[in-house]
Amino acid sequence: MKDSYYKHHVFFCTNLRENGKACCQHHDAQAMRDYAKARVKALNIAGRGGVRINQAGCLDRCELGPVIVVYPEETWYTYVDQSDIDEIIERHLVGGQVVERLLIRE
């Protein structure tokens, strides 16, 4: 199997639906993505061989709360605040452990 360019590639849904339906941007998704990007840079784990934080359009799971997906594991998370983002970064991206309490299982 070929090595991945990034150890973890993290996508934050930052979609904004104008029709009033549930969307990740109603949960400050852009701010959380910006926070995560700054945090992985501060931890010196950003870039090749490390972590890449990206925004994504709709990941089609907005009704489950704000959505993050981590590749290559295909691990889907939701979050409430920065402490949840910190936990995902520290436990999953740094420590290699899935944060069970934040998993989207549907």
Biopython code that builds the backbone (N, CA, C, O; Angstrom):
import numpy as np
from Bio.PDB.StructureBuilder import StructureBuilder

atoms = [
    (1, "MET", "N", (0.842, -1.183, 0.000)),
    (1, "MET", "CA", (0.000, 0.000, 0.000)),
    (1, "MET", "C", (0.888, 1.247, 0.000)),
    (1, "MET", "O", (1.861, 1.322, 0.750)),
    (2, "LYS", "N", (0.555, 2.196, -0.823)),
    (2, "LYS", "CA", (1.298, 3.441, -0.942)),
    (2, "LYS", "C", (1.068, 4.309, 0.294)),
    (2, "LYS", "O", (-0.052, 4.405, 0.798)),
    (3, "ASP", "N", (2.140, 4.940, 0.777)),
    (3, "ASP", "CA", (2.003, 5.870, 1.895)),
    (3, "ASP", "C", (1.211, 7.094, 1.453)),
    (3, "ASP", "O", (1.356, 7.569, 0.327)),
    (4, "SER", "N", (0.388, 7.587, 2.337)),
    (4, "SER", "CA", (-0.399, 8.774, 2.072)),
    (4, "SER", "C", (0.480, 10.018, 2.240)),
    (4, "SER", "O", (1.407, 10.013, 3.050)),
    (5, "TYR", "N", (0.205, 11.048, 1.504)),
    (5, "TYR", "CA", (0.941, 12.308, 1.622)),
    (5, "TYR", "C", (0.782, 12.885, 3.029)),
    (5, "TYR", "O", (1.733, 13.403, 3.615)),
    (6, "TYR", "N", (-0.452, 12.784, 3.563)),
    (6, "TYR", "CA", (-0.742, 13.214, 4.926)),
    (6, "TYR", "C", (-1.064, 11.992, 5.768)),
    (6, "TYR", "O", (-1.645, 11.025, 5.275)),
    (7, "LYS", "N", (-0.690, 12.036, 7.026)),
    (7, "LYS", "CA", (-1.078, 10.964, 7.944)),
    (7, "LYS", "C", (-2.587, 11.018, 8.173)),
    (7, "LYS", "O", (-3.265, 9.991, 8.192)),
    (8, "HIS", "N", (-3.097, 12.238, 8.346)),
    (8, "HIS", "CA", (-4.536, 12.456, 8.527)),
    (8, "HIS", "C", (-4.956, 13.648, 7.682)),
    (8, "HIS", "O", (-4.303, 14.692, 7.688)),
    (9, "HIS", "N", (-6.043, 13.479, 6.962)),
    (9, "HIS", "CA", (-6.639, 14.565, 6.177)),
    (9, "HIS", "C", (-8.029, 14.786, 6.764)),
    (9, "HIS", "O", (-8.875, 13.892, 6.730)),
    (10, "VAL", "N", (-8.256, 15.970, 7.297)),
    (10, "VAL", "CA", (-9.471, 16.268, 8.051)),
    (10, "VAL", "C", (-10.317, 17.276, 7.280)),
    (10, "VAL", "O", (-9.844, 18.349, 6.906)),
    (11, "PHE", "N", (-11.571, 16.911, 7.050)),
    (11, "PHE", "CA", (-12.495, 17.790, 6.330)),
    (11, "PHE", "C", (-13.600, 18.267, 7.271)),
    (11, "PHE", "O", (-14.296, 17.465, 7.893)),
    (12, "PHE", "N", (-13.744, 19.580, 7.360)),
    (12, "PHE", "CA", (-14.821, 20.205, 8.119)),
    (12, "PHE", "C", (-15.890, 20.633, 7.138)),
    (12, "PHE", "O", (-15.603, 21.392, 6.212)),
    (13, "CYS", "N", (-17.110, 20.170, 7.313)),
    (13, "CYS", "CA", (-18.211, 20.701, 6.518)),
    (13, "CYS", "C", (-18.434, 22.142, 6.972)),
    (13, "CYS", "O", (-18.634, 22.405, 8.158)),
    (14, "THR", "N", (-18.399, 23.061, 6.027)),
    (14, "THR", "CA", (-18.660, 24.469, 6.329)),
    (14, "THR", "C", (-19.838, 24.990, 5.507)),
    (14, "THR", "O", (-19.954, 26.188, 5.248)),
    (15, "ASN", "N", (-20.693, 24.076, 5.110)),
    (15, "ASN", "CA", (-21.826, 24.417, 4.254)),
    (15, "ASN", "C", (-22.818, 25.331, 4.966)),
    (15, "ASN", "O", (-23.095, 25.171, 6.154)),
    (16, "LEU", "N", (-23.341, 26.285, 4.217)),
    (16, "LEU", "CA", (-24.399, 27.166, 4.700)),
    (16, "LEU", "C", (-25.600, 26.998, 3.790)),
    (16, "LEU", "O", (-25.527, 27.275, 2.593)),
    (17, "ARG", "N", (-26.689, 26.549, 4.354)),
    (17, "ARG", "CA", (-27.934, 26.403, 3.594)),
    (17, "ARG", "C", (-28.778, 27.648, 3.817)),
    (17, "ARG", "O", (-29.064, 28.029, 4.952)),
    (18, "GLU", "N", (-29.164, 28.262, 2.737)),
    (18, "GLU", "CA", (-29.946, 29.495, 2.805)),
    (18, "GLU", "C", (-31.422, 29.246, 3.087)),
    (18, "GLU", "O", (-32.146, 30.174, 3.447)),
    (19, "ASN", "N", (-31.874, 28.011, 2.931)),
    (19, "ASN", "CA", (-33.301, 27.703, 3.059)),
    (19, "ASN", "C", (-33.748, 27.426, 4.493)),
    (19, "ASN", "O", (-34.899, 27.048, 4.709)),
    (20, "GLY", "N", (-32.863, 27.607, 5.479)),
    (20, "GLY", "CA", (-33.231, 27.412, 6.873)),
    (20, "GLY", "C", (-33.052, 25.997, 7.387)),
    (20, "GLY", "O", (-33.211, 25.751, 8.582)),
    (21, "LYS", "N", (-32.721, 25.054, 6.498)),
    (21, "LYS", "CA", (-32.502, 23.680, 6.936)),
    (21, "LYS", "C", (-31.201, 23.584, 7.731)),
    (21, "LYS", "O", (-30.326, 24.445, 7.637)),
    (22, "ALA", "N", (-31.101, 22.524, 8.505)),
    (22, "ALA", "CA", (-29.902, 22.300, 9.320)),
    (22, "ALA", "C", (-28.658, 22.341, 8.443)),
    (22, "ALA", "O", (-28.639, 21.799, 7.339)),
    (23, "CYS", "N", (-27.621, 22.995, 8.958)),
    (23, "CYS", "CA", (-26.347, 23.024, 8.249)),
    (23, "CYS", "C", (-25.220, 23.243, 9.256)),
    (23, "CYS", "O", (-25.430, 23.776, 10.346)),
    (24, "CYS", "N", (-24.056, 22.830, 8.873)),
    (24, "CYS", "CA", (-22.904, 22.909, 9.768)),
    (24, "CYS", "C", (-22.509, 24.343, 10.096)),
    (24, "CYS", "O", (-22.038, 24.617, 11.200)),
    (25, "GLN", "N", (-22.691, 25.250, 9.161)),
    (25, "GLN", "CA", (-22.290, 26.633, 9.400)),
    (25, "GLN", "C", (-23.113, 27.285, 10.509)),
    (25, "GLN", "O", (-22.662, 28.259, 11.111)),
    (26, "HIS", "N", (-24.314, 26.767, 10.792)),
    (26, "HIS", "CA", (-25.112, 27.270, 11.907)),
    (26, "HIS", "C", (-24.449, 26.958, 13.250)),
    (26, "HIS", "O", (-24.870, 27.472, 14.286)),
    (27, "HIS", "N", (-23.422, 26.123, 13.231)),
    (27, "HIS", "CA", (-22.681, 25.745, 14.439)),
    (27, "HIS", "C", (-21.261, 26.316, 14.411)),
    (27, "HIS", "O", (-20.353, 25.750, 15.020)),
    (28, "ASP", "N", (-21.070, 27.425, 13.712)),
    (28, "ASP", "CA", (-19.762, 28.080, 13.608)),
    (28, "ASP", "C", (-18.685, 27.162, 13.041)),
    (28, "ASP", "O", (-17.546, 27.162, 13.508)),
    (29, "ALA", "N", (-19.056, 26.388, 12.038)),
    (29, "ALA", "CA", (-18.133, 25.413, 11.450)),
    (29, "ALA", "C", (-16.870, 26.061, 10.903)),
    (29, "ALA", "O", (-15.780, 25.510, 11.060)),
    (30, "GLN", "N", (-16.992, 27.216, 10.265)),
    (30, "GLN", "CA", (-15.801, 27.869, 9.717)),
    (30, "GLN", "C", (-14.837, 28.269, 10.836)),
    (30, "GLN", "O", (-13.625, 28.092, 10.710)),
    (31, "ALA", "N", (-15.374, 28.802, 11.919)),
    (31, "ALA", "CA", (-14.531, 29.194, 13.049)),
    (31, "ALA", "C", (-13.859, 27.974, 13.675)),
    (31, "ALA", "O", (-12.697, 28.047, 14.073)),
    (32, "MET", "N", (-14.575, 26.857, 13.766)),
    (32, "MET", "CA", (-13.996, 25.637, 14.329)),
    (32, "MET", "C", (-12.914, 25.074, 13.415)),
    (32, "MET", "O", (-11.895, 24.572, 13.890)),
    (33, "ARG", "N", (-13.132, 25.155, 12.116)),
    (33, "ARG", "CA", (-12.120, 24.711, 11.154)),
    (33, "ARG", "C", (-10.876, 25.587, 11.250)),
    (33, "ARG", "O", (-9.753, 25.082, 11.244)),
    (34, "ASP", "N", (-11.075, 26.890, 11.339)),
    (34, "ASP", "CA", (-9.948, 27.814, 11.469)),
    (34, "ASP", "C", (-9.175, 27.542, 12.757)),
    (34, "ASP", "O", (-7.945, 27.575, 12.771)),
    (35, "TYR", "N", (-9.906, 27.275, 13.835)),
    (35, "TYR", "CA", (-9.276, 26.954, 15.117)),
    (35, "TYR", "C", (-8.442, 25.674, 14.993)),
    (35, "TYR", "O", (-7.293, 25.638, 15.433)),
    (36, "ALA", "N", (-9.013, 24.633, 14.400)),
    (36, "ALA", "CA", (-8.299, 23.363, 14.243)),
    (36, "ALA", "C", (-7.036, 23.545, 13.407)),
    (36, "ALA", "O", (-5.984, 22.994, 13.732)),
    (37, "LYS", "N", (-7.140, 24.310, 12.344)),
    (37, "LYS", "CA", (-5.981, 24.555, 11.474)),
    (37, "LYS", "C", (-4.869, 25.250, 12.252)),
    (37, "LYS", "O", (-3.705, 24.860, 12.159)),
    (38, "ALA", "N", (-5.221, 26.263, 13.006)),
    (38, "ALA", "CA", (-4.231, 26.974, 13.814)),
    (38, "ALA", "C", (-3.642, 26.072, 14.893)),
    (38, "ALA", "O", (-2.448, 26.138, 15.185)),
    (39, "ARG", "N", (-4.478, 25.238, 15.477)),
    (39, "ARG", "CA", (-4.019, 24.341, 16.554)),
    (39, "ARG", "C", (-3.011, 23.319, 16.044)),
    (39, "ARG", "O", (-1.983, 23.104, 16.686)),
    (40, "VAL", "N", (-3.284, 22.677, 14.893)),
    (40, "VAL", "CA", (-2.329, 21.687, 14.377)),
    (40, "VAL", "C", (-1.033, 22.350, 13.938)),
    (40, "VAL", "O", (0.036, 21.747, 14.027)),
    (41, "LYS", "N", (-1.122, 23.586, 13.464)),
    (41, "LYS", "CA", (0.112, 24.335, 13.144)),
    (41, "LYS", "C", (0.904, 24.612, 14.421)),
    (41, "LYS", "O", (2.123, 24.441, 14.445)),
    (42, "ALA", "N", (0.218, 25.038, 15.477)),
    (42, "ALA", "CA", (0.885, 25.331, 16.747)),
    (42, "ALA", "C", (1.536, 24.082, 17.341)),
    (42, "ALA", "O", (2.575, 24.169, 17.995)),
    (43, "LEU", "N", (0.929, 22.935, 17.112)),
    (43, "LEU", "CA", (1.484, 21.669, 17.608)),
    (43, "LEU", "C", (2.582, 21.120, 16.701)),
    (43, "LEU", "O", (3.194, 20.092, 16.990)),
    (44, "ASN", "N", (2.816, 21.829, 15.598)),
    (44, "ASN", "CA", (3.841, 21.438, 14.625)),
    (44, "ASN", "C", (3.584, 20.053, 14.012)),
    (44, "ASN", "O", (4.510, 19.278, 13.775)),
    (45, "ILE", "N", (2.300, 19.767, 13.762)),
    (45, "ILE", "CA", (1.946, 18.487, 13.123)),
    (45, "ILE", "C", (1.279, 18.708, 11.766)),
    (45, "ILE", "O", (0.783, 17.760, 11.157)),
    (46, "ALA", "N", (1.265, 19.944, 11.294)),
    (46, "ALA", "CA", (0.641, 20.264, 10.008)),
    (46, "ALA", "C", (1.602, 19.961, 8.869)),
    (46, "ALA", "O", (2.818, 20.082, 9.018)),
    (47, "GLY", "N", (1.043, 19.567, 7.731)),
    (47, "GLY", "CA", (1.840, 19.398, 6.523)),
    (47, "GLY", "C", (2.155, 17.960, 6.189)),
    (47, "GLY", "O", (1.645, 17.028, 6.810)),
    (48, "ARG", "N", (3.008, 17.801, 5.196)),
    (48, "ARG", "CA", (3.359, 16.479, 4.675)),
    (48, "ARG", "C", (3.787, 15.535, 5.800)),
    (48, "ARG", "O", (4.612, 15.872, 6.649)),
    (49, "GLY", "N", (3.200, 14.355, 5.773)),
    (49, "GLY", "CA", (3.481, 13.358, 6.803)),
    (49, "GLY", "C", (2.723, 13.594, 8.090)),
    (49, "GLY", "O", (2.814, 12.794, 9.022)),
    (50, "GLY", "N", (1.977, 14.681, 8.153)),
    (50, "GLY", "CA", (1.236, 15.034, 9.359)),
    (50, "GLY", "C", (-0.236, 15.209, 9.071)),
    (50, "GLY", "O", (-0.888, 14.310, 8.541)),
    (51, "VAL", "N", (-0.751, 16.358, 9.418)),
    (51, "VAL", "CA", (-2.189, 16.617, 9.361)),
    (51, "VAL", "C", (-2.478, 17.765, 8.405)),
    (51, "VAL", "O", (-1.767, 18.770, 8.386)),
    (52, "ARG", "N", (-3.516, 17.603, 7.625)),
    (52, "ARG", "CA", (-4.040, 18.668, 6.760)),
    (52, "ARG", "C", (-5.475, 18.916, 7.164)),
    (52, "ARG", "O", (-6.282, 17.987, 7.190)),
    (53, "ILE", "N", (-5.807, 20.164, 7.481)),
    (53, "ILE", "CA", (-7.175, 20.561, 7.820)),
    (53, "ILE", "C", (-7.741, 21.298, 6.611)),
    (53, "ILE", "O", (-7.156, 22.273, 6.139)),
    (54, "ASN", "N", (-8.883, 20.827, 6.113)),
    (54, "ASN", "CA", (-9.548, 21.448, 4.970)),
    (54, "ASN", "C", (-11.010, 21.704, 5.278)),
    (54, "ASN", "O", (-11.598, 21.079, 6.161)),
    (55, "GLN", "N", (-11.586, 22.638, 4.530)),
    (55, "GLN", "CA", (-13.033, 22.807, 4.575)),
    (55, "GLN", "C", (-13.638, 22.038, 3.421)),
    (55, "GLN", "O", (-12.997, 21.815, 2.393)),
    (56, "ALA", "N", (-14.861, 21.644, 3.606)),
    (56, "ALA", "CA", (-15.588, 20.914, 2.564)),
    (56, "ALA", "C", (-16.958, 21.547, 2.412)),
    (56, "ALA", "O", (-17.467, 22.205, 3.319)),
    (57, "GLY", "N", (-17.528, 21.337, 1.268)),
    (57, "GLY", "CA", (-18.930, 21.684, 1.088)),
    (57, "GLY", "C", (-19.760, 20.680, 1.860)),
    (57, "GLY", "O", (-19.246, 19.993, 2.742)),
    (58, "CYS", "N", (-21.007, 20.592, 1.545)),
    (58, "CYS", "CA", (-21.914, 19.715, 2.268)),
    (58, "CYS", "C", (-21.441, 18.261, 2.224)),
    (58, "CYS", "O", (-21.165, 17.714, 1.156)),
    (59, "LEU", "N", (-21.354, 17.657, 3.392)),
    (59, "LEU", "CA", (-21.028, 16.229, 3.510)),
    (59, "LEU", "C", (-22.299, 15.402, 3.680)),
    (59, "LEU", "O", (-22.241, 14.193, 3.904)),
    (60, "ASP", "N", (-23.451, 16.070, 3.571)),
    (60, "ASP", "CA", (-24.767, 15.432, 3.546)),
    (60, "ASP", "C", (-25.135, 14.721, 4.842)),
    (60, "ASP", "O", (-25.844, 13.714, 4.820)),
    (61, "ARG", "N", (-24.659, 15.238, 5.967)),
    (61, "ARG", "CA", (-25.020, 14.672, 7.269)),
    (61, "ARG", "C", (-25.326, 15.788, 8.263)),
    (61, "ARG", "O", (-25.227, 15.593, 9.474)),
    (62, "CYS", "N", (-25.693, 16.941, 7.755)),
    (62, "CYS", "CA", (-25.876, 18.139, 8.566)),
    (62, "CYS", "C", (-26.915, 17.967, 9.673)),
    (62, "CYS", "O", (-26.825, 18.626, 10.708)),
    (63, "GLU", "N", (-27.876, 17.111, 9.473)),
    (63, "GLU", "CA", (-28.917, 16.923, 10.481)),
    (63, "GLU", "C", (-28.368, 16.279, 11.755)),
    (63, "GLU", "O", (-29.053, 16.240, 12.777)),
    (64, "LEU", "N", (-27.125, 15.770, 11.695)),
    (64, "LEU", "CA", (-26.505, 15.124, 12.851)),
    (64, "LEU", "C", (-25.634, 16.090, 13.646)),
    (64, "LEU", "O", (-24.954, 15.684, 14.588)),
    (65, "GLY", "N", (-25.653, 17.362, 13.270)),
    (65, "GLY", "CA", (-24.818, 18.357, 13.924)),
    (65, "GLY", "C", (-23.653, 18.706, 13.033)),
    (65, "GLY", "O", (-23.577, 18.208, 11.909)),
    (66, "PRO", "N", (-22.736, 19.550, 13.494)),
    (66, "PRO", "CA", (-21.575, 19.883, 12.672)),
    (66, "PRO", "C", (-20.750, 18.622, 12.430)),
    (66, "PRO", "O", (-20.632, 17.766, 13.308)),
    (67, "VAL", "N", (-20.183, 18.519, 11.234)),
    (67, "VAL", "CA", (-19.569, 17.263, 10.801)),
    (67, "VAL", "C", (-18.104, 17.457, 10.418)),
    (67, "VAL", "O", (-17.733, 18.419, 9.746)),
    (68, "ILE", "N", (-17.289, 16.507, 10.871)),
    (68, "ILE", "CA", (-15.883, 16.397, 10.487)),
    (68, "ILE", "C", (-15.671, 14.956, 10.042)),
    (68, "ILE", "O", (-16.220, 14.035, 10.646)),
    (69, "VAL", "N", (-14.887, 14.755, 9.000)),
    (69, "VAL", "CA", (-14.481, 13.399, 8.627)),
    (69, "VAL", "C", (-12.961, 13.368, 8.530)),
    (69, "VAL", "O", (-12.342, 14.260, 7.951)),
    (70, "VAL", "N", (-12.371, 12.322, 9.109)),
    (70, "VAL", "CA", (-10.923, 12.157, 9.144)),
    (70, "VAL", "C", (-10.550, 10.981, 8.249)),
    (70, "VAL", "O", (-11.036, 9.864, 8.424)),
    (71, "TYR", "N", (-9.678, 11.259, 7.291)),
    (71, "TYR", "CA", (-9.155, 10.222, 6.397)),
    (71, "TYR", "C", (-7.685, 10.001, 6.711)),
    (71, "TYR", "O", (-7.017, 10.940, 7.143)),
    (72, "PRO", "N", (-7.154, 8.809, 6.514)),
    (72, "PRO", "CA", (-7.719, 7.729, 5.707)),
    (72, "PRO", "C", (-8.659, 6.795, 6.465)),
    (72, "PRO", "O", (-9.196, 5.858, 5.875)),
    (73, "GLU", "N", (-8.867, 7.032, 7.761)),
    (73, "GLU", "CA", (-9.689, 6.111, 8.554)),
    (73, "GLU", "C", (-11.177, 6.182, 8.244)),
    (73, "GLU", "O", (-11.930, 5.275, 8.598)),
    (74, "GLU", "N", (-11.603, 7.254, 7.584)),
    (74, "GLU", "CA", (-13.033, 7.485, 7.326)),
    (74, "GLU", "C", (-13.819, 7.544, 8.632)),
    (74, "GLU", "O", (-14.879, 6.931, 8.759)),
    (75, "THR", "N", (-13.288, 8.287, 9.596)),
    (75, "THR", "CA", (-13.918, 8.441, 10.900)),
    (75, "THR", "C", (-14.725, 9.728, 10.901)),
    (75, "THR", "O", (-14.193, 10.810, 10.654)),
    (76, "TRP", "N", (-16.020, 9.597, 11.184)),
    (76, "TRP", "CA", (-16.944, 10.734, 11.170)),
    (76, "TRP", "C", (-17.200, 11.198, 12.593)),
    (76, "TRP", "O", (-17.558, 10.406, 13.465)),
    (77, "TYR", "N", (-17.010, 12.512, 12.817)),
    (77, "TYR", "CA", (-17.223, 13.105, 14.132)),
    (77, "TYR", "C", (-18.211, 14.260, 14.047)),
    (77, "TYR", "O", (-18.421, 14.862, 12.994)),
    (78, "THR", "N", (-18.808, 14.543, 15.204)),
    (78, "THR", "CA", (-19.512, 15.790, 15.430)),
    (78, "THR", "C", (-18.825, 16.468, 16.607)),
    (78, "THR", "O", (-17.969, 15.866, 17.255)),
    (79, "TYR", "N", (-19.189, 17.704, 16.887)),
    (79, "TYR", "CA", (-18.561, 18.451, 17.975)),
    (79, "TYR", "C", (-19.498, 19.539, 18.448)),
    (79, "TYR", "O", (-20.458, 19.898, 17.766)),
    (80, "VAL", "N", (-19.202, 20.059, 19.630)),
    (80, "VAL", "CA", (-19.983, 21.159, 20.180)),
    (80, "VAL", "C", (-19.150, 22.430, 20.268)),
    (80, "VAL", "O", (-19.633, 23.517, 19.951)),
    (81, "ASP", "N", (-17.895, 22.294, 20.700)),
    (81, "ASP", "CA", (-17.084, 23.484, 20.951)),
    (81, "ASP", "C", (-15.595, 23.181, 20.754)),
    (81, "ASP", "O", (-15.223, 22.095, 20.310)),
    (82, "GLN", "N", (-14.756, 24.159, 21.091)),
    (82, "GLN", "CA", (-13.322, 24.009, 20.899)),
    (82, "GLN", "C", (-12.727, 22.882, 21.723)),
    (82, "GLN", "O", (-11.749, 22.264, 21.301)),
    (83, "SER", "N", (-13.293, 22.602, 22.884)),
    (83, "SER", "CA", (-12.750, 21.510, 23.696)),
    (83, "SER", "C", (-12.939, 20.167, 22.987)),
    (83, "SER", "O", (-12.102, 19.275, 23.122)),
    (84, "ASP", "N", (-14.033, 20.017, 22.232)),
    (84, "ASP", "CA", (-14.223, 18.800, 21.439)),
    (84, "ASP", "C", (-13.197, 18.727, 20.313)),
    (84, "ASP", "O", (-12.659, 17.658, 20.027)),
    (85, "ILE", "N", (-12.927, 19.857, 19.676)),
    (85, "ILE", "CA", (-11.918, 19.905, 18.616)),
    (85, "ILE", "C", (-10.553, 19.545, 19.199)),
    (85, "ILE", "O", (-9.803, 18.774, 18.601)),
    (86, "ASP", "N", (-10.233, 20.107, 20.372)),
    (86, "ASP", "CA", (-8.966, 19.773, 21.032)),
    (86, "ASP", "C", (-8.872, 18.279, 21.317)),
    (86, "ASP", "O", (-7.815, 17.677, 21.129)),
    (87, "GLU", "N", (-9.953, 17.689, 21.762)),
    (87, "GLU", "CA", (-9.950, 16.257, 22.072)),
    (87, "GLU", "C", (-9.721, 15.417, 20.809)),
    (87, "GLU", "O", (-8.971, 14.442, 20.844)),
    (88, "ILE", "N", (-10.351, 15.786, 19.717)),
    (88, "ILE", "CA", (-10.141, 15.064, 18.454)),
    (88, "ILE", "C", (-8.685, 15.208, 18.004)),
    (88, "ILE", "O", (-8.071, 14.235, 17.566)),
    (89, "ILE", "N", (-8.142, 16.404, 18.110)),
    (89, "ILE", "CA", (-6.751, 16.622, 17.709)),
    (89, "ILE", "C", (-5.810, 15.805, 18.593)),
    (89, "ILE", "O", (-4.958, 15.071, 18.093)),
    (90, "GLU", "N", (-5.972, 15.940, 19.910)),
    (90, "GLU", "CA", (-5.053, 15.293, 20.840)),
    (90, "GLU", "C", (-5.177, 13.772, 20.839)),
    (90, "GLU", "O", (-4.171, 13.064, 20.796)),
    (91, "ARG", "N", (-6.395, 13.277, 20.886)),
    (91, "ARG", "CA", (-6.573, 11.826, 20.991)),
    (91, "ARG", "C", (-6.467, 11.117, 19.654)),
    (91, "ARG", "O", (-5.804, 10.084, 19.560)),
    (92, "HIS", "N", (-7.109, 11.649, 18.610)),
    (92, "HIS", "CA", (-7.113, 10.950, 17.319)),
    (92, "HIS", "C", (-5.906, 11.315, 16.464)),
    (92, "HIS", "O", (-5.137, 10.443, 16.059)),
    (93, "LEU", "N", (-5.744, 12.608, 16.192)),
    (93, "LEU", "CA", (-4.707, 13.015, 15.246)),
    (93, "LEU", "C", (-3.296, 12.856, 15.804)),
    (93, "LEU", "O", (-2.370, 12.536, 15.059)),
    (94, "VAL", "N", (-3.125, 13.074, 17.090)),
    (94, "VAL", "CA", (-1.817, 12.897, 17.718)),
    (94, "VAL", "C", (-1.677, 11.491, 18.295)),
    (94, "VAL", "O", (-0.675, 10.816, 18.063)),
    (95, "GLY", "N", (-2.689, 11.054, 19.052)),
    (95, "GLY", "CA", (-2.587, 9.796, 19.792)),
    (95, "GLY", "C", (-3.047, 8.545, 19.075)),
    (95, "GLY", "O", (-2.765, 7.433, 19.523)),
    (96, "GLY", "N", (-3.760, 8.713, 17.954)),
    (96, "GLY", "CA", (-4.208, 7.552, 17.196)),
    (96, "GLY", "C", (-5.407, 6.820, 17.764)),
    (96, "GLY", "O", (-5.690, 5.693, 17.356)),
    (97, "GLN", "N", (-6.125, 7.441, 18.705)),
    (97, "GLN", "CA", (-7.297, 6.813, 19.308)),
    (97, "GLN", "C", (-8.572, 7.511, 18.848)),
    (97, "GLN", "O", (-8.646, 8.740, 18.825)),
    (98, "VAL", "N", (-9.563, 6.725, 18.488)),
    (98, "VAL", "CA", (-10.858, 7.272, 18.096)),
    (98, "VAL", "C", (-11.544, 7.856, 19.329)),
    (98, "VAL", "O", (-11.509, 7.261, 20.406)),
    (99, "VAL", "N", (-12.161, 9.013, 19.167)),
    (99, "VAL", "CA", (-12.908, 9.655, 20.252)),
    (99, "VAL", "C", (-14.345, 9.148, 20.165)),
    (99, "VAL", "O", (-15.183, 9.735, 19.480)),
    (100, "GLU", "N", (-14.612, 8.069, 20.857)),
    (100, "GLU", "CA", (-15.893, 7.360, 20.756)),
    (100, "GLU", "C", (-17.093, 8.257, 21.030)),
    (100, "GLU", "O", (-18.102, 8.163, 20.330)),
    (101, "ARG", "N", (-17.005, 9.114, 22.024)),
    (101, "ARG", "CA", (-18.171, 9.909, 22.413)),
    (101, "ARG", "C", (-18.586, 10.922, 21.345)),
    (101, "ARG", "O", (-19.714, 11.415, 21.380)),
    (102, "LEU", "N", (-17.704, 11.243, 20.400)),
    (102, "LEU", "CA", (-18.029, 12.225, 19.359)),
    (102, "LEU", "C", (-18.307, 11.581, 18.005)),
    (102, "LEU", "O", (-18.560, 12.287, 17.028)),
    (103, "LEU", "N", (-18.264, 10.253, 17.934)),
    (103, "LEU", "CA", (-18.482, 9.560, 16.672)),
    (103, "LEU", "C", (-19.901, 9.732, 16.152)),
    (103, "LEU", "O", (-20.862, 9.743, 16.921)),
    (104, "ILE", "N", (-20.015, 9.862, 14.861)),
    (104, "ILE", "CA", (-21.306, 9.781, 14.183)),
    (104, "ILE", "C", (-21.421, 8.339, 13.723)),
    (104, "ILE", "O", (-20.597, 7.871, 12.937)),
    (105, "ARG", "N", (-22.418, 7.641, 14.195)),
    (105, "ARG", "CA", (-22.533, 6.200, 13.926)),
    (105, "ARG", "C", (-23.601, 5.866, 12.895)),
    (105, "ARG", "O", (-23.733, 4.710, 12.495)),
    (106, "GLU", "N", (-24.355, 6.853, 12.464)),
    (106, "GLU", "CA", (-25.435, 6.583, 11.503)),
    (106, "GLU", "C", (-24.926, 6.521, 10.092)),
    (106, "GLU", "O", (-25.705, 6.301, 9.164)),
]
sb = StructureBuilder()
sb.init_structure("model")
sb.init_model(0)
sb.init_chain("A")
sb.init_seg("    ")
for serial, (resi, resn, name, xyz) in enumerate(atoms, 1):
    if name == "N":
        sb.init_residue(resn, " ", resi, " ")
    sb.init_atom(name, np.array(xyz, "f"), 0.0, 1.0, " ", f" {name:<3s}", serial, name[0])
structure = sb.get_structure()
